[in-house]
Amino acid sequence: MPFGPSGRLHVVLRVEIVVERFYGVVQVAGGQRRFGLFRPHRRVVDAEIGEAHVGKALAARLRARGEPDHCIIATAARELGGIHIVINNAARVGGTPGTVETVSDADVLRDFEEKVVGYLRTVQTAVPYLKQAGWGRVINISGGAGRAPGTAVSGGIRNIGTVNLTKSMANALGPYGINVNAIYPGQTITEATLARYAEQAQREGTTVEALHKAADERTVLKHVVTATDIGYVVAMLCSPLAIGVHGEAIGIDGGNRSDMHY
C-alpha cells in the first residue's frame, strides 16, 4: 500500500505555511498533482489540476471573485472533480494576548469565531463532497496553548475548542469513512520565524543561521520543529495507512513540553 494519498483530491482551506510544506510531501510520496490551497483572507494562493497552468487559472478566477468559503469549496469541488481531504489551519499565531484581568470578551469571541467556528463552517461545507467520495480525511491544526496556556486566556480556549470539535466531528463522520484528527504544534520554525530571526540578526550583528542553531541547542532533540516536520505527520494522517488514527489530538513539539498525557 503506498504511503501517500495517491488518487485523492485535496482542498485545503484557512491554511498557512504548515500545509504548504505538507503539499511538498504529498507530491513526492503520492504523486498527487491535484489540489487547492487557500488562505482565509487572501483566498486562493495556489491550485493545481494535473498541468500547472490549469490550476493557476482556477486560482486566478477564485481570487478575482473574492467569494466566501462555501462558494470557494463548491467551485473547487466542481473544477477539481471532488474533495477528499480538508486541512484547517487558521488564525493569528497565539491568538489575542491578555490575562484574566486584561483580555476583553470581544477579543475572546473573535478568536473563537475565527478558529473554532471557522473550522466548523469549512468542514460543514465540505462534508457532502467527502461523503460522496466515500473516503475522507479532515485535519484540524490546533495549537500548543491548548495544553500549556500560561496566563493567556484566548489562545487556550480556542485551541481546546478546536480539539473538542475534532472529536465530535470524528464521532459523526467516522461511519462514512472520514477520519478526523487534530494536531497540537509546539514551537515551529516557519517563514515568519525566519523573518524575525533576520530582524534580530541585524540588530545584534549576528546571522540567521547562528540564531537558528542557538534555538536548536535549547531543545531536547537539538532541533526546533519545522513546518516540514509537521507536514510529514499531516501527510501520514492523510494516507490510507492512518486508518486506525481517528479522533486524536497529536502533539508535535519535539518533546519540549514537560506536561504528559495518558
C-alpha positions, 0 to 999 in steps of 0.5 A, spaced: 500 500 500 503 506 498 504 511 503 501 517 500 494 519 498 495 517 491 488 518 487 485 523 492 483 530 491 485 535 496 482 542 498 485 545 503 482 551 506 484 557 512 491 554 511 498 557 512 505 555 511 504 548 515 500 545 509 504 548 504 510 544 506 505 538 507 503 539 499 511 538 498 510 531 501 504 529 498 507 530 491 513 526 492 510 520 496 503 520 492 504 523 486 498 527 487 498 533 482 491 535 484 489 540 489 487 547 492 490 551 497 487 557 500 488 562 505 482 565 509 483 572 507 487 572 501 483 566 498 486 562 493 494 562 493 495 556 489 491 550 485 493 545 481 489 540 476 494 535 473 498 541 468 500 547 472 497 552 468 490 549 469 490 550 476 493 557 476 487 559 472 482 556 477 486 560 482 486 566 478 478 566 477 477 564 485 481 570 487 478 575 482 471 573 485 473 574 492 467 569 494 466 566 501 468 559 503 462 555 501 462 558 494 470 557 494 469 549 496 463 548 491 467 551 485 473 547 487 469 541 488 466 542 481 473 544 477 477 539 481 472 533 480 471 532 488 474 533 495 477 528 499 481 531 504 480 538 508 486 541 512 484 547 517 489 551 519 487 558 521 488 564 525 493 569 528 499 565 531 497 565 539 491 568 538 489 575 542 494 576 548 491 578 555 490 575 562 484 574 566 484 581 568 486 584 561 483 580 555 476 583 553 470 578 551 470 581 544 477 579 543 475 572 546 469 571 541 473 573 535 478 568 536 473 563 537 469 565 531 475 565 527 478 558 529 473 554 532 467 556 528 471 557 522 473 550 522 466 548 523 463 552 517 469 549 512 468 542 514 460 543 514 461 545 507 465 540 505 462 534 508 457 532 502 463 532 497 467 527 502 461 523 503 460 522 496 467 520 495 466 515 500 473 516 503 475 522 507 480 525 511 479 532 515 485 535 519 484 540 524 491 544 526 490 546 533 495 549 537 500 548 543 496 553 548 491 548 548 495 544 553 500 549 556 496 556 556 500 560 561 496 566 563 493 567 556 486 566 556 484 566 548 489 562 545 487 556 550 480 556 549 480 556 542 485 551 541 481 546 546 475 548 542 478 546 536 480 539 539 473 538 542 470 539 535 475 534 532 472 529 536 465 530 535 466 531 528 470 524 528 464 521 532 459 523 526 463 522 520 467 516 522 461 511 519 462 514 512 469 513 512 472 520 514 477 520 519 478 526 523 484 528 527 487 534 530 494 536 531 497 540 537 504 544 534 509 546 539 514 551 537 515 551 529 520 554 525 516 557 519 517 563 514 515 568 519 520 565 524 525 566 519 523 573 518 524 575 525 530 571 526 533 576 520 530 582 524 534 580 530 540 578 526 541 585 524 540 588 530 545 584 534 550 583 528 549 576 528 546 571 522 540 567 521 543 561 521 547 562 528 540 564 531 537 558 528 542 553 531 542 557 538 534 555 538 536 548 536 541 547 542 535 549 547 531 543 545 531 536 547 532 533 540 537 539 538 532 541 533 526 546 533 520 543 529 519 545 522 513 546 518 516 540 514 516 536 520 509 537 521 507 536 514 510 529 514 505 527 520 499 531 516 501 527 510 501 520 514 494 522 517 492 523 510 494 516 507 490 510 507 495 507 512 492 512 518 486 508 518 486 506 525 488 514 527 481 517 528 479 522 533 486 524 536 489 530 538 497 529 536 502 533 539 508 535 535 513 539 539 519 535 539 518 533 546 519 540 549 513 540 553 514 537 560 506 536 561 504 528 559 498 525 557 495 518 558 
